[in-house]
Each structure stands twice: as C-alpha cells, then as structure tokens.
C-alpha cells in the first residue's frame, strides 16, 4: 500500500480499548432483562450499528427492555468510561508517526459525540485530530459512507487516497462504500466474529498497532 494522504480511524476498539467495558455492561444489562447472551453472540448478532439498533435487535430476541433503556444505558456507559478508558496499545506511536510524516488523521465513529469526548478527551487526544465525527450526529451512521466521506474532507484528501482503520464489518462496509481502502484491525485474532466479517469483505487484517506503520509505508 502506498503512503496515504490521510488516515481515518474508527474510535471504539481501534483508538480506545473501550469495547470490553461496554460489552460487559451490555451483557449484564440484557441478562437482567431476560436475554442471556455470550460475548460471541453479542459480537456476532448485535455489534456494528448504534445502541438504538442494538436495542431493537435485543427486543426482537426477547429482551424486555424499558422504553427509556437507550438513554439509561448511555448514562451507565458514560459513567463506566469516565472511570477510565484505556487506549489501544501502540496507538499513540501511530499518531506520532503520522505527525512526523505530515499525514493528517481524523476519527469517524458510530458513537455519539459525548462518548468520544469522554473516551478520547480523558487522554487529551481530541486536538490531535483534524475532526472527530459521529455518524449518529451526521444522521447517517455506518454502514452508510457519510462519516468517512466527511472525515476525508476534513483532512483535505480525496477519499480514494485515504485509508480507513476499522475493527467492525459495518464500519468496513462504510469505508468501502465511500471508495476508501480499508485495513481490518483484529487484536484478538482472526477467529472472532468481527475478524471473520472483515475477512469476508476481503480486507487485509493486522493484529497489533506495531504492525500498522509498515502497512502504511510510514
């Protein structure tokens, strides 16, 4: 792969190592409302959209979620993330290398802006990005391409000259729909549901941030 004009990152699971915290909270919450899921089932059947779409799928599967569940879950999730959201190991070195190479970078997430203000803001990262964008705020979450098209525009780069770093099939589909090459990040190996979905889309996978500079010709 040639050196990209800009790099566009998903947030949760790529920059912020927040998915384990969120998944544990969600599994416990669903169980309390009558739907028992394993981590594998959650990743296979529910993850990749928004909390609103997750709630719709959970109700269809038998979860007795109250009408205000989405808002209440966001509040609980934010409280957990504020207590401390770790970064993906090696991600700060990637940002340093991009800065040294003069390559702009931005965030395109399906999460709401408040979630990114918490998970990225506690590490002082937000000023480093050309933009921190939410598909929900735009009104067209992934797999729609809008958030990545907007991120490329914020970096002043043609979509085809950028690269997206994604850990979910839904996000990868958004990148591909935007005409942006995509690399799949699979930190837990190739046999997890998200990794298999990325492989099914024909994406090259990498498993450690330390492997990314070579892939981006940094």
C-alpha positions as CSV (number, residue, x, y, z in Angstrom):
1,X,0.0,0.0,0.0
2,X,1.3,3.5,-0.9
3,X,1.6,6.1,1.8
4,X,-1.9,7.5,2.3
5,X,-2.9,11.2,2.0
6,X,-4.9,10.8,5.3
7,X,-5.7,8.1,7.8
8,X,-9.3,7.8,9.1
9,X,-9.8,5.8,12.4
10,X,-12.8,4.2,13.9
11,X,-12.8,5.1,17.7
12,X,-14.1,2.2,19.9
13,X,-11.9,-0.9,19.5
14,X,-9.3,0.9,17.4
15,X,-8.2,4.0,19.3
16,X,-10.0,3.5,22.6
17,X,-9.9,0.0,24.1
18,X,-13.5,0.6,25.3
19,X,-15.4,-2.3,23.8
20,X,-14.7,-4.8,26.6
21,X,-16.1,-2.3,29.1
22,X,-19.2,-1.6,27.0
23,X,-19.8,-5.3,26.1
24,X,-19.6,-6.4,29.7
25,X,-22.1,-3.8,30.8
26,X,-24.5,-4.7,27.9
27,X,-24.4,-8.4,28.5
28,X,-25.2,-7.8,32.2
29,X,-28.0,-5.4,31.3
30,X,-29.6,-7.8,28.8
31,X,-29.4,-10.7,31.3
32,X,-31.2,-8.5,33.8
33,X,-34.0,-8.0,31.3
34,X,-34.4,-11.6,30.2
35,X,-31.9,-12.1,27.4
36,X,-28.8,-14.1,28.2
37,X,-26.0,-13.7,25.6
38,X,-22.4,-14.8,25.4
39,X,-19.7,-12.4,24.2
40,X,-19.6,-14.4,21.0
41,X,-23.3,-14.0,20.4
42,X,-23.2,-10.3,21.2
43,X,-20.4,-9.7,18.7
44,X,-21.9,-11.9,16.0
45,X,-25.5,-10.6,16.1
46,X,-25.6,-7.2,17.7
47,X,-22.5,-5.1,17.3
48,X,-21.8,-2.9,14.4
49,X,-24.7,-0.4,14.5
50,X,-25.8,2.1,17.1
51,X,-27.1,1.4,20.6
52,X,-30.6,2.1,19.2
53,X,-30.2,-0.7,16.6
54,X,-28.8,-3.0,19.3
55,X,-31.9,-2.3,21.4
56,X,-34.2,-3.1,18.5
57,X,-32.5,-6.4,17.9
58,X,-32.4,-7.3,21.6
59,X,-36.2,-6.6,21.9
60,X,-36.8,-8.8,18.9
61,X,-34.9,-11.6,20.6
62,X,-36.9,-11.4,23.7
63,X,-35.3,-8.8,25.9
64,X,-37.8,-6.9,28.0
65,X,-36.1,-3.5,27.8
66,X,-37.9,-0.5,29.2
67,X,-38.9,2.3,26.9
68,X,-36.0,4.5,28.2
69,X,-33.4,1.8,28.0
70,X,-31.2,3.5,25.4
71,X,-30.9,6.7,27.3
72,X,-30.4,4.9,30.6
73,X,-27.7,2.6,29.0
74,X,-25.8,5.6,27.6
75,X,-25.8,7.2,31.1
76,X,-24.4,4.0,32.7
77,X,-21.9,3.5,29.9
78,X,-20.6,7.1,30.2
79,X,-20.1,6.6,33.9
80,X,-18.1,3.5,33.3
81,X,-15.9,5.1,30.6
82,X,-15.3,8.2,32.8
83,X,-13.8,5.9,35.4
84,X,-11.0,5.2,33.0
85,X,-10.9,4.1,29.3
86,X,-7.6,2.6,28.2
87,X,-6.1,3.3,24.8
88,X,-5.3,0.5,22.4
89,X,-1.6,-0.4,22.9
90,X,0.6,1.3,20.4
91,X,-1.9,3.8,19.1
92,X,0.0,6.9,20.4
93,X,3.1,5.8,18.4
94,X,0.9,5.6,15.3
95,X,-0.2,9.2,15.8
96,X,3.3,10.3,16.4
97,X,4.5,8.7,13.2
98,X,1.6,10.3,11.2
99,X,2.5,13.7,12.7
100,X,6.2,13.2,11.8
101,X,5.2,12.3,8.3
102,X,2.8,15.3,7.9
103,X,-0.1,13.0,7.3
104,X,-3.5,14.2,8.7
105,X,-5.8,11.9,10.5
106,X,-9.4,12.0,11.8
107,X,-12.0,9.9,13.6
108,X,-15.2,8.6,12.2
109,X,-17.3,6.7,14.7
110,X,-20.8,5.5,15.1
111,X,-20.8,6.5,18.7
112,X,-22.4,9.8,19.9
113,X,-20.1,12.9,20.3
114,X,-20.3,12.7,24.1
115,X,-18.9,9.2,24.1
116,X,-15.8,10.3,22.2
117,X,-15.4,13.4,24.3
118,X,-15.2,11.1,27.3
119,X,-13.0,8.3,25.9
120,X,-10.7,10.5,23.8
121,X,-10.9,13.6,25.9
122,X,-9.5,12.0,29.1
123,X,-6.3,11.3,27.2
124,X,-6.1,14.8,25.7
125,X,-6.3,13.4,22.2
126,X,-9.1,15.4,20.6
127,X,-6.8,18.3,19.4
128,X,-4.6,15.9,17.5
129,X,-7.4,15.1,15.0
130,X,-8.5,17.1,12.0
131,X,-12.0,16.1,13.0
132,X,-13.8,13.8,15.4
133,X,-17.0,12.9,13.7
134,X,-20.1,10.9,14.7
135,X,-22.3,9.0,12.2
136,X,-25.2,9.4,14.6
137,X,-24.7,13.2,14.7
138,X,-24.5,13.3,10.9
139,X,-27.7,11.3,10.8
140,X,-26.3,8.5,8.6
141,X,-24.4,6.0,10.8
142,X,-22.3,3.2,9.4
143,X,-22.6,1.2,7.2
144,X,-23.6,4.4,5.3
145,X,-20.4,6.1,4.0
146,X,-21.1,9.6,5.1
147,X,-19.0,9.8,8.2
148,X,-15.9,8.7,6.4
149,X,-16.5,10.9,3.4
150,X,-16.8,13.8,5.9
151,X,-13.6,12.7,7.7
152,X,-11.7,12.6,4.4
153,X,-13.0,16.1,3.5
154,X,-11.9,17.4,6.9
155,X,-8.4,16.1,6.1
156,X,-8.5,17.8,2.7
157,X,-7.8,14.5,1.0
158,X,-9.6,12.6,-1.8
159,X,-11.4,9.5,-0.4
160,X,-9.5,7.1,-2.7
161,X,-6.2,8.5,-1.4
162,X,-7.1,7.8,2.3
163,X,-7.0,4.7,4.4
164,X,-9.6,3.7,7.0
165,X,-8.7,1.6,10.0
166,X,-11.7,-0.4,11.2
167,X,-12.4,-3.3,13.6
168,X,-16.1,-4.0,12.6
169,X,-17.6,-5.2,9.3
170,X,-20.2,-2.5,9.5
171,X,-17.5,0.2,9.6
172,X,-15.5,-1.5,6.9
173,X,-18.6,-1.5,4.7
174,X,-18.9,2.2,5.3
175,X,-15.3,2.7,4.2
176,X,-15.7,0.6,1.1
177,X,-19.0,2.4,0.2
178,X,-17.1,5.7,0.4
179,X,-14.5,4.3,-2.0
180,X,-11.8,4.3,0.7
181,X,-9.3,1.5,1.1
182,X,-9.7,-0.2,4.5
183,X,-7.4,-2.2,6.8
184,X,-9.0,-4.5,9.3
185,X,-7.8,-4.4,12.9
186,X,-8.3,-7.7,14.7
187,X,-6.5,-7.5,18.0
188,X,-8.0,-10.8,19.3
189,X,-7.0,-12.8,16.3
190,X,-8.7,-14.0,13.0
191,X,-11.3,-16.3,14.6
192,X,-13.6,-13.7,16.3
193,X,-16.9,-12.8,14.7
194,X,-15.7,-9.3,13.7
195,X,-12.5,-10.6,12.2
196,X,-14.3,-13.2,10.2
197,X,-16.6,-10.5,8.9
198,X,-13.6,-8.3,7.9
199,X,-12.1,-11.3,6.1
200,X,-15.4,-11.9,4.3
201,X,-15.2,-8.4,2.9
202,X,-11.7,-9.2,1.5
203,X,-9.8,-6.9,3.8
204,X,-6.2,-7.5,4.9
205,X,-6.0,-7.9,8.7
206,X,-3.4,-6.8,11.2
207,X,-3.4,-7.7,14.9
208,X,-1.1,-5.2,16.6
209,X,-0.7,-1.5,16.1
210,X,3.0,-2.1,15.9
211,X,2.3,-3.7,12.5
212,X,0.5,-0.7,11.1
213,X,3.4,1.6,10.1
214,X,4.7,-1.0,7.6
215,X,1.3,-1.3,6.1
216,X,1.0,2.5,5.7
217,X,4.6,2.9,4.5
218,X,5.4,5.2,7.4
